[in-house]
Amino acid sequence: MLRLPTIRGQFIPTADAAEREQLTYRGFLAELLMAECDDRQRRRSERRIKAAGFPRQKWLSGFDFDANRSIPPAVIHTLAKCEWVKNGHPLCLIGDSGTGKSHLLIALGAEAAMAEYRVKYVLAAKLVNELVEAADELILNKTIARYRHFDLLCIDELGYMELDKRGADLLFQVPTDREETASVAIASNESFGKAHMFARTCVRCHRNCTGFGAGRGMPGRQRPGRSVGAHPRSRW
């Protein structure tokens, strides 16, 4: 009736351990309740990660920092604390194919989900197709509003597929709607400095830029495949 499955499953071994260790009644009760709370937290994290729609499981523990030494582990582990999500800052992962952008995007998204943030993962091309269909069906505002409910929106493979002007304009509306209110994380194979049709959907930091791999904090000087960073107070 109380829906405490972990207590139900661990009661006997916990009671046996309490007897061996001569725990007080309070100690025994604390052990049971802590086990229930820990398992409940684990199940909540699993549900949030599943709801995010990640195509596969990726964790920071499985990322090979030795394969790309220009990505400082300290920066990534700082991002894993999710302060940038709490503050509604954007995150850009820029690099060539095979440099680990998607791995980091999914892993950092999973960290945010485990920190009890609402996370959504989507491919850029899939998001554009959804927005085009919504515009044709006259429900574009409703669709954009649905993405507004997530604390973190992860957009992967931005720049891999060429978009027409309409698709680019529709895609631009999603990060614009979330500007300075909720976080967007993107992974792209295009540098900030390159003039292309995704220029409007890339973070362009005008001041107070933090991160690494950019000359004097200017994203336009980053080299593809070499830089990852969080850019607070950025403009989309």
Backbone as CSV, one residue per row, in Angstrom:
resi,resn,N_x,N_y,N_z,CA_x,CA_y,CA_z,C_x,C_y,C_z
1,MET,0.810,-1.205,0.000,0.000,0.000,0.000,0.856,1.274,0.000
2,LEU,1.976,1.237,0.683,2.841,2.416,0.764,3.761,2.540,-0.455
3,ARG,3.793,1.531,-1.288,4.634,1.520,-2.487,6.101,1.767,-2.132
4,LEU,6.628,0.865,-1.350,8.031,0.909,-0.951,8.696,-0.404,-1.381
5,PRO,8.903,-0.587,-2.689,9.393,-1.884,-3.181,10.796,-2.225,-2.709
6,THR,11.641,-1.216,-2.508,13.001,-1.511,-2.063,13.005,-2.037,-0.633
7,ILE,12.191,-1.438,0.225,12.076,-1.959,1.599,11.544,-3.377,1.585
8,ARG,10.557,-3.620,0.735,10.005,-4.975,0.638,11.076,-5.972,0.197
9,GLY,11.903,-5.565,-0.752,12.902,-6.485,-1.286,14.135,-6.631,-0.409
10,GLN,14.459,-5.591,0.375,15.703,-5.623,1.145,15.480,-5.799,2.653
11,PHE,14.240,-5.969,3.046,13.958,-6.038,4.479,14.706,-7.175,5.167
12,ILE,14.618,-8.381,4.614,15.235,-9.543,5.278,16.749,-9.408,5.363
13,PRO,17.470,-9.150,4.245,18.938,-9.016,4.377,19.355,-7.827,5.237
14,THR,18.593,-6.739,5.202,18.921,-5.597,6.053,18.695,-5.923,7.523
15,ALA,17.604,-6.654,7.800,17.333,-7.064,9.186,18.418,-8.004,9.684
16,ASP,18.863,-8.942,8.835,19.941,-9.855,9.224,21.234,-9.089,9.490
17,ALA,21.544,-8.106,8.622,22.756,-7.313,8.818,22.666,-6.478,10.089
18,ALA,21.480,-5.948,10.376,21.296,-5.154,11.591,21.505,-5.998,12.841
19,GLU,21.068,-7.254,12.779,21.237,-8.146,13.924,22.706,-8.477,14.143
20,ARG,23.421,-8.731,13.013,24.843,-9.052,13.136,25.640,-7.873,13.678
21,GLU,25.283,-6.673,13.195,26.027,-5.471,13.578,25.475,-4.814,14.838
22,GLN,24.437,-5.420,15.395,23.830,-4.929,16.635,23.388,-3.464,16.498
23,LEU,22.706,-3.164,15.412,22.193,-1.815,15.208,21.016,-1.551,16.145
24,THR,20.815,-0.313,16.494,19.631,0.072,17.256,18.424,0.037,16.324
25,TYR,17.240,0.119,16.921,16.045,0.168,16.089,16.094,1.369,15.140
26,ARG,16.582,2.502,15.641,16.679,3.689,14.802,17.668,3.480,13.660
27,GLY,18.782,2.835,13.964,19.767,2.554,12.926,19.223,1.633,11.851
28,PHE,18.502,0.604,12.279,17.882,-0.340,11.342,16.875,0.376,10.447
29,LEU,16.023,1.213,11.057,15.030,1.957,10.278,15.716,2.910,9.299
30,ALA,16.790,3.563,9.748,17.514,4.491,8.873,18.094,3.752,7.669
31,GLU,18.650,2.561,7.882,19.215,1.776,6.779,18.142,1.445,5.743
32,LEU,16.977,1.028,6.211,15.893,0.691,5.303,15.444,1.913,4.501
33,LEU,15.233,3.032,5.184,14.732,4.229,4.507,15.769,4.804,3.549
34,MET,17.039,4.746,3.909,18.087,5.230,3.005,18.142,4.383,1.743
35,ALA,17.994,3.087,1.900,17.983,2.205,0.739,16.808,2.523,-0.176
36,GLU,15.636,2.765,0.420,14.454,3.120,-0.363,14.658,4.442,-1.094
37,CYS,15.200,5.450,-0.403,15.423,6.761,-1.025,16.434,6.666,-2.158
38,ASP,17.530,5.941,-1.946,18.559,5.801,-2.984,17.996,5.110,-4.218
39,ASP,17.221,4.059,-3.998,16.665,3.326,-5.130,15.606,4.151,-5.847
40,ARG,14.847,4.934,-5.099,13.839,5.798,-5.716,14.505,6.877,-6.579
41,GLN,15.609,7.430,-6.085,16.360,8.408,-6.857,16.899,7.786,-8.140
42,ARG,17.375,6.544,-8.047,17.889,5.847,-9.217,16.793,5.637,-10.255
43,ARG,15.608,5.235,-9.804,14.507,5.002,-10.739,14.044,6.300,-11.392
44,ARG,14.038,7.403,-10.626,13.671,8.697,-11.204,14.669,9.109,-12.284
45,SER,15.953,8.896,-12.007,16.986,9.232,-12.987,16.816,8.405,-14.258
46,GLU,16.524,7.132,-14.092,16.325,6.266,-15.258,15.136,6.727,-16.086
47,ARG,14.073,7.154,-15.427,12.896,7.626,-16.154,13.206,8.920,-16.909
48,ARG,13.930,9.838,-16.265,14.263,11.093,-16.931,15.197,10.877,-18.116
49,ILE,16.155,9.969,-17.967,17.066,9.671,-19.070,16.305,9.033,-20.226
50,LYS,15.386,8.131,-19.908,14.574,7.503,-20.957,13.688,8.531,-21.648
51,ALA,13.098,9.436,-20.871,12.217,10.458,-21.439,12.973,11.447,-22.307
52,ALA,14.281,11.609,-22.079,15.075,12.554,-22.869,15.194,12.117,-24.324
53,GLY,15.077,10.824,-24.576,15.124,10.339,-25.947,16.518,10.182,-26.513
54,PHE,17.508,9.939,-25.666,18.864,9.728,-26.174,18.894,8.471,-27.040
55,PRO,19.607,8.520,-28.173,19.629,7.355,-29.067,20.425,6.184,-28.508
56,ARG,21.306,6.451,-27.569,22.141,5.414,-26.966,22.675,5.957,-25.638
57,GLN,23.153,5.083,-24.810,23.702,5.500,-23.523,25.157,5.893,-23.684
58,LYS,25.492,7.076,-23.203,26.867,7.561,-23.190,27.109,8.236,-21.854
59,TRP,28.273,7.946,-21.264,28.603,8.515,-19.963,29.967,9.173,-20.032
60,LEU,30.183,10.158,-19.184,31.480,10.833,-19.153,32.591,9.864,-18.783
61,SER,32.261,8.862,-17.963,33.269,7.876,-17.565,33.783,7.081,-18.761
62,GLY,32.999,7.031,-19.837,33.416,6.287,-21.017,34.046,7.141,-22.093
63,PHE,34.241,8.440,-21.828,34.824,9.321,-22.842,36.348,9.249,-22.786
64,ASP,36.963,9.114,-23.958,38.415,8.977,-24.058,39.052,10.358,-24.225
65,PHE,39.448,10.964,-23.115,40.071,12.282,-23.187,41.453,12.207,-23.837
66,ASP,42.096,11.054,-23.781,43.419,10.913,-24.401,43.335,11.012,-25.924
67,ALA,42.163,10.696,-26.483,42.010,10.748,-27.939,41.910,12.176,-28.455
68,ASN,41.559,13.124,-27.583,41.481,14.528,-27.971,41.976,15.360,-26.785
69,ARG,43.278,15.555,-26.736,43.901,16.202,-25.585,43.591,17.691,-25.505
70,SER,42.979,18.264,-26.537,42.626,19.679,-26.480,41.355,19.918,-25.666
71,ILE,40.697,18.845,-25.229,39.501,18.965,-24.387,39.916,18.706,-22.943
72,PRO,40.057,19.740,-22.128,40.473,19.544,-20.737,39.399,18.807,-19.937
73,PRO,39.738,17.702,-19.301,38.756,16.973,-18.490,38.138,17.839,-17.399
74,ALA,38.921,18.759,-16.826,38.408,19.592,-15.737,37.228,20.438,-16.209
75,VAL,37.300,20.932,-17.454,36.204,21.748,-17.983,34.941,20.910,-18.144
76,ILE,35.088,19.719,-18.692,33.929,18.853,-18.907,33.314,18.447,-17.574
77,HIS,34.146,18.115,-16.603,33.610,17.711,-15.298,32.973,18.896,-14.577
78,THR,33.454,20.109,-14.854,32.791,21.295,-14.315,31.418,21.463,-14.947
79,LEU,31.336,21.236,-16.261,30.040,21.305,-16.945,29.087,20.240,-16.416
80,ALA,29.637,19.102,-15.997,28.801,18.007,-15.494,28.094,18.372,-14.198
81,LYS,28.530,19.440,-13.532,27.852,19.890,-12.314,26.546,20.619,-12.634
82,CYS,26.371,20.984,-13.917,25.101,21.511,-14.437,24.743,22.903,-13.927
83,GLU,25.717,23.670,-13.488,25.428,25.048,-13.088,24.950,25.863,-14.289
84,TRP,25.502,25.560,-15.471,25.106,26.284,-16.676,23.649,25.999,-17.028
85,VAL,23.173,24.791,-16.726,21.760,24.475,-16.950,20.898,25.234,-15.940
86,LYS,21.343,25.256,-14.707,20.622,25.974,-13.663,20.468,27.451,-14.014
87,ASN,21.510,28.030,-14.624,21.507,29.456,-14.958,20.963,29.750,-16.351
88,GLY,20.554,28.717,-17.091,19.978,28.922,-18.420,20.979,29.310,-19.480
89,HIS,22.242,28.924,-19.311,23.275,29.264,-20.284,23.324,28.238,-21.422
90,PRO,23.750,28.654,-22.611,23.897,27.711,-23.725,25.247,27.015,-23.690
91,LEU,25.332,25.885,-24.380,26.575,25.131,-24.503,26.760,24.736,-25.956
92,CYS,27.959,24.947,-26.492,28.260,24.577,-27.875,29.427,23.617,-27.906
93,LEU,29.255,22.523,-28.624,30.317,21.549,-28.843,30.646,21.577,-30.329
94,ILE,31.811,22.111,-30.658,32.182,22.333,-32.053,33.368,21.449,-32.401
95,GLY,33.282,20.734,-33.512,34.418,19.900,-33.910,34.119,19.055,-35.130
96,ASP,35.179,18.449,-35.663,35.041,17.574,-36.824,34.348,16.269,-36.423
97,SER,33.972,15.502,-37.431,33.360,14.197,-37.181,34.355,13.295,-36.451
98,GLY,33.854,12.543,-35.483,34.689,11.599,-34.765,35.465,12.170,-33.600
99,THR,35.183,13.417,-33.229,35.915,14.030,-32.115,35.174,13.899,-30.785
100,GLY,34.018,13.263,-30.775,33.329,12.990,-29.516,32.257,13.980,-29.130
101,LYS,31.793,14.797,-30.082,30.767,15.804,-29.757,29.479,15.158,-29.279
102,SER,28.980,14.193,-30.020,27.709,13.556,-29.649,27.836,12.817,-28.322
103,HIS,28.988,12.188,-28.113,29.217,11.483,-26.844,29.099,12.468,-25.686
104,LEU,29.776,13.608,-25.803,29.729,14.598,-24.726,28.345,15.203,-24.582
105,LEU,27.681,15.441,-25.706,26.338,16.021,-25.652,25.387,15.098,-24.897
106,ILE,25.416,13.811,-25.226,24.541,12.846,-24.563,24.941,12.672,-23.101
107,ALA,26.244,12.577,-22.848,26.713,12.363,-21.485,26.372,13.539,-20.583
108,LEU,26.565,14.760,-21.075,26.227,15.934,-20.266,24.713,16.063,-20.103
109,GLY,23.968,15.662,-21.129,22.514,15.642,-21.005,22.058,14.642,-19.962
110,ALA,22.730,13.486,-19.920,22.398,12.470,-18.919,22.722,12.969,-17.512
111,GLU,23.837,13.699,-17.382,24.181,14.276,-16.077,23.098,15.252,-15.623
112,ALA,22.588,16.046,-16.559,21.526,16.996,-16.218,20.254,16.260,-15.813
113,ALA,19.945,15.169,-16.514,18.759,14.383,-16.171,18.894,13.783,-14.779
114,MET,20.088,13.296,-14.438,20.295,12.720,-13.116,20.278,13.788,-12.030
115,ALA,20.511,15.041,-12.434,20.431,16.157,-11.486,19.013,16.711,-11.396
116,GLU,18.050,15.959,-11.941,16.623,16.262,-11.847,16.183,17.411,-12.761
117,TYR,16.933,17.648,-13.837,16.481,18.600,-14.850,15.732,17.846,-15.948
118,ARG,14.774,18.530,-16.552,14.030,17.939,-17.666,14.831,18.157,-18.941
119,VAL,15.172,17.064,-19.608,16.081,17.102,-20.752,15.408,16.496,-21.979
120,LYS,15.692,17.076,-23.132,15.202,16.536,-24.405,16.330,16.547,-25.422
121,TYR,16.533,15.402,-26.077,17.537,15.260,-27.129,16.830,15.131,-28.470
122,VAL,17.362,15.827,-29.486,16.769,15.732,-30.817,17.828,16.029,-31.864
123,LEU,17.754,15.343,-32.979,18.619,15.663,-34.119,18.109,16.929,-34.788
124,ALA,19.031,17.754,-35.273,18.641,19.020,-35.887,17.699,18.795,-37.065
125,ALA,18.014,17.813,-37.916,17.182,17.552,-39.092,15.777,17.100,-38.684
126,LYS,15.694,16.263,-37.655,14.381,15.801,-37.187,13.577,16.955,-36.621
127,LEU,14.239,17.831,-35.888,13.549,18.985,-35.317,13.015,19.894,-36.419
128,VAL,13.812,20.110,-37.450,13.371,20.958,-38.565,12.157,20.345,-39.248
129,ASN,12.195,19.042,-39.502,11.053,18.374,-40.149,9.792,18.523,-39.298
130,GLU,9.943,18.383,-37.982,8.799,18.533,-37.082,8.242,19.956,-37.143
131,LEU,9.132,20.929,-37.199,8.689,22.325,-37.238,8.025,22.664,-38.566
132,VAL,8.552,22.125,-39.662,7.938,22.361,-40.972,6.531,21.791,-41.009
133,GLU,6.370,20.550,-40.506,5.044,19.934,-40.472,4.105,20.732,-39.578
134,ALA,4.614,21.205,-38.452,3.785,21.993,-37.546,3.351,23.303,-38.189
135,ALA,4.260,23.923,-38.926,3.913,25.176,-39.606,2.841,24.934,-40.660
136,ASP,2.950,23.821,-41.388,1.958,23.495,-42.413,0.596,23.204,-41.793
137,GLU,0.600,22.650,-40.579,-0.647,22.312,-39.896,-1.135,23.434,-38.979
138,LEU,-0.435,24.569,-39.027,-0.813,25.765,-38.248,-0.768,25.526,-36.749
139,ILE,0.188,24.706,-36.310,0.364,24.465,-34.864,1.812,24.743,-34.472
140,LEU,2.476,25.645,-35.186,3.886,25.915,-34.925,4.109,26.452,-33.509
141,ASN,3.300,27.404,-33.093,3.480,27.986,-31.763,3.324,26.931,-30.670
142,LYS,2.378,26.031,-30.866,2.157,24.963,-29.889,3.367,24.038,-29.818
143,THR,3.947,23.734,-30.983,5.112,22.853,-31.022,6.317,23.498,-30.366
144,ILE,6.548,24.758,-30.669,7.667,25.470,-30.055,7.471,25.566,-28.550
145,ALA,6.241,25.801,-28.120,5.948,25.902,-26.689,6.228,24.589,-25.975
146,ARG,6.035,23.466,-26.667,6.286,22.169,-26.040,7.762,22.016,-25.682
147,TYR,8.632,22.517,-26.544,10.066,22.443,-26.256,10.470,23.426,-25.163
148,ARG,9.649,24.398,-24.905,9.949,25.388,-23.877,9.907,24.780,-22.476
149,HIS,9.223,23.660,-22.320,9.038,23.067,-20.997,10.279,22.325,-20.494
150,PHE,11.243,22.110,-21.396,12.438,21.379,-20.984,13.481,22.338,-20.427
151,ASP,14.163,21.895,-19.363,15.238,22.706,-18.794,16.455,22.731,-19.707
152,LEU,16.659,21.647,-20.441,17.803,21.545,-21.345,17.358,20.885,-22.642
153,LEU,17.604,21.551,-23.759,17.321,21.001,-25.081,18.651,20.727,-25.769
154,CYS,18.902,19.467,-26.092,20.139,19.050,-26.764,19.858,18.854,-28.255
155,ILE,20.482,19.662,-29.093,20.309,19.575,-30.542,21.603,19.033,-31.144
156,ASP,21.538,17.855,-31.714,22.722,17.184,-32.244,22.769,17.303,-33.773
157,GLU,24.004,17.204,-34.284,24.268,17.190,-35.729,23.788,18.461,-36.423
158,LEU,23.968,19.578,-35.784,23.643,20.855,-36.415,24.731,21.179,-37.425
159,GLY,24.341,21.372,-38.664,25.297,21.676,-39.709,25.635,20.508,-40.606
160,TYR,25.207,19.286,-40.243,25.510,18.123,-41.070,24.621,18.073,-42.309
161,MET,23.435,18.629,-42.199,22.483,18.576,-43.301,22.114,19.989,-43.714
162,GLU,22.218,20.285,-45.001,21.917,21.623,-45.498,20.416,21.881,-45.436
163,LEU,20.064,23.049,-44.941,18.669,23.431,-44.814,18.344,24.563,-45.767
164,ASP,17.089,24.589,-46.216,16.667,25.746,-46.992,16.361,26.889,-46.031
165,LYS,16.055,28.053,-46.585,15.855,29.236,-45.754,14.701,29.037,-44.782
166,ARG,13.629,28.399,-45.247,12.488,28.202,-44.366,12.847,27.314,-43.187
167,GLY,13.552,26.208,-43.475,13.943,25.302,-42.407,14.857,25.971,-41.394
168,ALA,15.812,26.758,-41.884,16.734,27.453,-40.988,15.994,28.483,-40.131
169,ASP,15.053,29.204,-40.747,14.294,30.205,-40.002,13.443,29.557,-38.917
170,LEU,12.827,28.410,-39.239,12.008,27.717,-38.244,12.870,27.187,-37.104
171,LEU,14.019,26.627,-37.454,14.922,26.115,-36.426,15.388,27.238,-35.505
172,PHE,15.633,28.386,-36.080,16.103,29.538,-35.303,15.098,29.951,-34.239
173,GLN,13.835,29.702,-34.477,12.809,30.136,-33.533,12.873,29.378,-32.205
174,VAL,13.357,28.139,-32.233,13.388,27.329,-31.004,14.394,27.881,-29.994
175,PRO,15.674,28.068,-30.366,16.590,28.663,-29.378,16.235,30.100,-29.030
176,THR,15.662,30.835,-29.989,15.246,32.207,-29.703,14.169,32.226,-28.622
177,ASP,13.250,31.276,-28.682,12.168,31.204,-27.698,12.697,30.882,-26.303
178,ARG,13.869,30.225,-26.239,14.433,29.801,-24.960,15.521,30.744,-24.457
179,GLU,15.846,31.773,-25.222,16.970,32.643,-24.895,16.837,33.244,-23.496
180,GLU,17.918,33.065,-22.706,18.033,33.631,-21.371,16.993,33.074,-20.386
181,THR,16.300,32.022,-20.762,15.333,31.406,-19.847,15.635,29.933,-19.610
182,ALA,16.112,29.219,-20.621,16.414,27.796,-20.489,17.583,27.452,-21.404
183,SER,18.305,26.402,-21.054,19.542,26.057,-21.745,19.299,25.294,-23.044
184,VAL,20.170,25.570,-24.005,20.241,24.807,-25.244,21.686,24.353,-25.415
185,ALA,21.878,23.078,-25.704,23.213,22.552,-25.996,23.206,22.029,-27.426
186,ILE,24.181,22.442,-28.212,24.246,21.992,-29.596,25.586,21.320,-29.868
187,ALA,25.586,20.388,-30.800,26.809,19.780,-31.312,26.827,20.027,-32.812
188,SER,27.921,20.604,-33.308,27.991,20.993,-34.716,29.380,20.722,-35.260
189,ASN,29.447,20.429,-36.552,30.734,20.244,-37.208,31.206,21.507,-37.908
190,GLU,30.490,22.615,-37.708,30.852,23.880,-38.339,31.424,24.831,-37.311
191,SER,32.456,25.581,-37.709,33.046,26.570,-36.813,32.179,27.810,-36.768
192,PHE,32.335,28.592,-35.728,31.566,29.817,-35.594,31.926,30.822,-36.673
193,GLY,33.182,30.824,-37.085,33.626,31.862,-38.000,33.176,31.652,-39.425
194,LYS,32.741,30.447,-39.782,32.371,30.171,-41.163,31.001,30.747,-41.484
195,ALA,30.894,31.436,-42.602,29.606,31.996,-43.027,28.816,30.892,-43.715
196,HIS,27.752,30.445,-43.075,26.911,29.405,-43.664,25.484,29.617,-43.184
197,MET,24.604,28.804,-43.630,23.191,29.052,-43.365,22.816,28.782,-41.901
198,PHE,23.738,28.197,-41.124,23.446,27.979,-39.720,24.002,29.081,-38.836
199,ALA,24.550,30.120,-39.459,25.191,31.165,-38.661,24.236,31.760,-37.645
200,ARG,22.971,31.885,-38.000,22.008,32.498,-37.097,21.684,31.605,-35.909
201,THR,21.932,30.326,-36.037,21.590,29.418,-34.944,22.802,29.034,-34.114
202,CYS,23.931,29.697,-34.306,25.106,29.431,-33.504,25.250,30.495,-32.430
203,VAL,25.764,30.082,-31.289,25.994,31.035,-30.215,27.072,32.010,-30.652
204,ARG,26.800,33.278,-30.495,27.806,34.298,-30.775,27.993,35.106,-29.505
205,CYS,29.096,34.881,-28.864,29.311,35.494,-27.557,29.951,36.870,-27.737
206,HIS,29.302,37.868,-27.226,29.805,39.222,-27.363,30.591,39.681,-26.147
207,ARG,30.344,39.072,-24.977,31.040,39.493,-23.775,30.942,38.392,-22.734
208,ASN,31.836,38.457,-21.774,31.831,37.520,-20.644,31.822,36.066,-21.089
209,CYS,32.598,35.774,-22.135,32.636,34.402,-22.654,33.600,33.570,-21.815
210,THR,33.185,32.385,-21.420,34.084,31.465,-20.748,34.151,30.195,-21.554
211,GLY,35.260,29.482,-21.426,35.439,28.251,-22.187,36.909,28.086,-22.466
212,PHE,37.254,27.461,-23.601,38.649,27.337,-23.934,38.774,27.094,-25.420
213,GLY,39.985,27.295,-25.944,40.254,27.050,-27.359,39.910,28.209,-28.242
214,ALA,39.524,29.358,-27.685,39.164,30.493,-28.500,40.062,31.668,-28.156
215,GLY,40.563,32.337,-29.155,41.421,33.479,-28.938,40.667,34.604,-28.261
216,ARG,41.121,34.996,-27.064,40.522,36.081,-26.302,39.019,35.904,-26.103
217,GLY,38.595,34.653,-26.031,37.197,34.385,-25.748,36.260,34.616,-26.908
218,MET,36.781,34.759,-28.129,35.921,34.987,-29.284,35.674,33.681,-30.000
219,PRO,34.418,33.212,-30.087,34.110,31.925,-30.713,34.572,31.857,-32.152
220,GLY,34.622,32.963,-32.850,34.984,32.945,-34.265,36.400,32.494,-34.522
221,ARG,37.233,32.434,-33.478,38.602,32.018,-33.662,38.832,30.573,-33.271
222,GLN,37.806,29.869,-32.974,37.959,28.474,-32.602,38.279,27.642,-33.830
223,ARG,38.964,26.534,-33.562,39.285,25.608,-34.631,38.370,24.400,-34.550
224,PRO,37.761,23.998,-35.655,36.873,22.838,-35.617,37.613,21.622,-35.088
225,GLY,36.903,20.857,-34.237,37.485,19.635,-33.722,38.389,19.850,-32.535
226,ARG,38.496,21.105,-32.053,39.439,21.364,-30.989,38.837,22.074,-29.787
227,SER,37.608,22.515,-29.885,37.082,23.351,-28.809,35.721,22.901,-28.310
228,VAL,35.574,22.964,-27.014,34.293,22.722,-26.376,34.192,23.719,-25.239
229,GLY,33.035,24.365,-25.058,32.943,25.311,-23.956,31.529,25.761,-23.702
230,ALA,31.290,26.277,-22.534,29.996,26.866,-22.189,30.105,28.362,-22.339
231,HIS,29.130,28.970,-22.976,29.179,30.391,-23.260,28.022,31.103,-22.575
232,PRO,28.225,31.631,-21.365,27.136,32.344,-20.694,26.895,33.693,-21.322
233,ARG,25.664,34.180,-21.131,25.234,35.473,-21.629,25.466,35.600,-23.134
234,SER,25.278,34.509,-23.856,25.468,34.543,-25.297,24.186,34.945,-26.007
235,ARG,24.324,35.399,-27.222,23.179,35.768,-28.034,23.051,34.789,-29.179
236,TRP,21.809,34.374,-29.444,21.560,33.436,-30.551,21.136,34.220,-31.774
